[in-house]
Amino acid sequence: MFYRLPRGQGLVEYALIILLVGVVVIVLVALFGTAVGNMFSTVITNF
């Protein structure tokens, strides 16, 4: 007879999405960070 509303479910889903995006950003920075830094250094040097 008692129906419980899933109030915290949406918050947990948003937290998992934010966590996944954060992990992806960290991995991309770890993989391409030095290459992007070198590219900016080259552009600044030639400017």
C-alpha positions as CSV (number, residue, x, y, z in Angstrom):
1,M,0.0,0.0,0.0
2,F,2.9,2.4,0.6
3,Y,4.5,3.8,-2.5
4,R,8.0,5.3,-2.1
5,L,9.0,8.0,-4.5
6,P,12.6,7.5,-5.9
7,R,13.8,11.0,-4.9
8,G,17.5,10.3,-4.7
9,Q,17.7,8.3,-8.0
10,G,18.0,11.3,-10.2
11,L,20.8,12.8,-8.1
12,V,22.8,9.6,-8.2
13,E,22.4,9.4,-12.0
14,Y,23.6,13.0,-12.4
15,A,26.6,12.2,-10.1
16,L,27.5,9.2,-12.1
17,I,27.4,11.2,-15.3
18,I,29.6,13.9,-13.9
19,L,32.0,11.3,-12.6
20,L,32.2,9.7,-16.0
21,V,32.8,13.0,-17.8
22,G,35.5,13.8,-15.2
23,V,37.3,10.5,-15.9
24,V,37.1,11.0,-19.6
25,V,38.6,14.5,-19.3
26,I,41.4,13.3,-17.1
27,V,42.2,10.5,-19.6
28,L,42.2,12.9,-22.5
29,V,44.5,15.4,-20.7
30,A,46.8,12.6,-19.8
31,L,47.0,11.4,-23.4
32,F,47.1,14.7,-25.3
33,G,48.3,17.2,-22.7
34,T,51.9,17.4,-23.8
35,A,51.0,17.4,-27.5
36,V,48.6,20.3,-27.0
37,G,51.2,22.2,-24.9
38,N,53.8,21.7,-27.6
39,M,51.4,23.0,-30.2
40,F,50.6,26.2,-28.2
41,S,54.4,26.7,-27.6
42,T,55.0,26.5,-31.3
43,V,52.2,28.9,-32.1
44,I,53.4,31.4,-29.5
45,T,57.0,31.1,-30.7
46,N,56.1,31.7,-34.3
47,F,53.7,34.5,-33.6
